[in-house]
Amino acid sequence: MVTSDFGGVQFDPAAAANAAAQLDGLAGRLAGDLQNEQMKLTAAPAGADEVSVRAAQTLDAVAESFRNSADAGVLEVRKLAATLRVQSSRLGQLDTDNAADFGGAATV
């Protein structure tokens, strides 16, 4: 395990990569579950009367709002994983560049 220590703050690029992979997995599972359960969010009117029809329409509107919010949440988790990977890579490159500037060996 290679870590960088910055005055007590440590960074482990392997752990960061693992966390990013886990976040990607979480996003994939959430997206899959949302897709698989989508039909359960559709409400059929209990009857042909106006109240039943309107209640079903309201439930469908709430379900649509939920789906949109959930999809946005999945996207945010994916963006978080991507950002973690990019920042981890940049930190590793920064360590390598700094070590080269000082004439030392890279630590990451």
N, C-alpha and C positions, 0 to 999 in steps of 0.2 A: 504494500500500500504506500503510495507516494502522496505526501501531503505537503502543503505550503503553510508555513507558520508566520503570521503577520502580527507580532506583538500579542500573542495569545489567541488570535483568531486563526483557525486552521481551515484549510480547504482541501478536500479529497476529491480529485477529478473522477476517480472510478465510482465513488459514492454518488457524485452528481450525475454521472451518466446512468447509473442504475436508477436513481430517482426519476430521471427524465423518462427512462423506459417504462417505469411503473406508472408514471402519469399518462403516457401514451396508452398503456394497457387499460388503465381506468377509463380514459376517454372512449376507447373502443368498446369496452363493456357497456358503458352508459349509453352510447349511441345504439348499440345492438339491442339492449333492453328496451330503449325507447321505441325503436322500430318494431320489435316483437310485440310490444304491449299497446301499440297505437290503436288498434281496433277496440280495446277495452275503454278507451276514452271517448268513444262515440256513443251518444245517448239517443235512443229511439223514443219517440213520443209514446207515452203510456196509452194514449187514446187519440181520437181525432178532434177532441175539443180544443178550444183556443188555449186554455191554460196548459194542457199537456204539451201541445206543440211549442208554445212559448218557453216552457220549462226546458224542453229538450234543446231548443235553440240556444238558450242561455248556457246550459251545460256544455254544449258544443263550442260556444265562444270561449268559455273558461278553459276548456281542454286545448283549444288552439293557442290561447295565450300561454298555457303551461308548456305546450310543445315548443313554442318559439323561445321561451325562457330557458327551457332545458337544452335545446339545441345551441343556444348562445353560451350556456354554461359548459357544454362539451367543447365548443370552439375555444373558450377561454382556457380550459385545461390543456388542450393541444398547444395553444400559444405559449402557455407557461412552460411546457416541456421543451418546446423549440427554443424559447429564450434561455432556459437553463443550459441547454446544449451549446448554444452560441456563446453565451457568457463564459462557460467553462472552457471552451476552446480558446477564446480570446485571452483568458487569464493564463492558460497554459502557454500560449504563444508569447505573452508578455513576460512570463518567467523565463522562457527560453531566450528571448531577446535580451533581457536584462543580464542574464548569466553570461551570454556571449559578449555583451558590452564590457563586463567586468573581467573577461578573459577566463571565466570559470566554466564548469560543465553545467548543462541544463539539469534542473531538478524535477521537471515534469515531463 
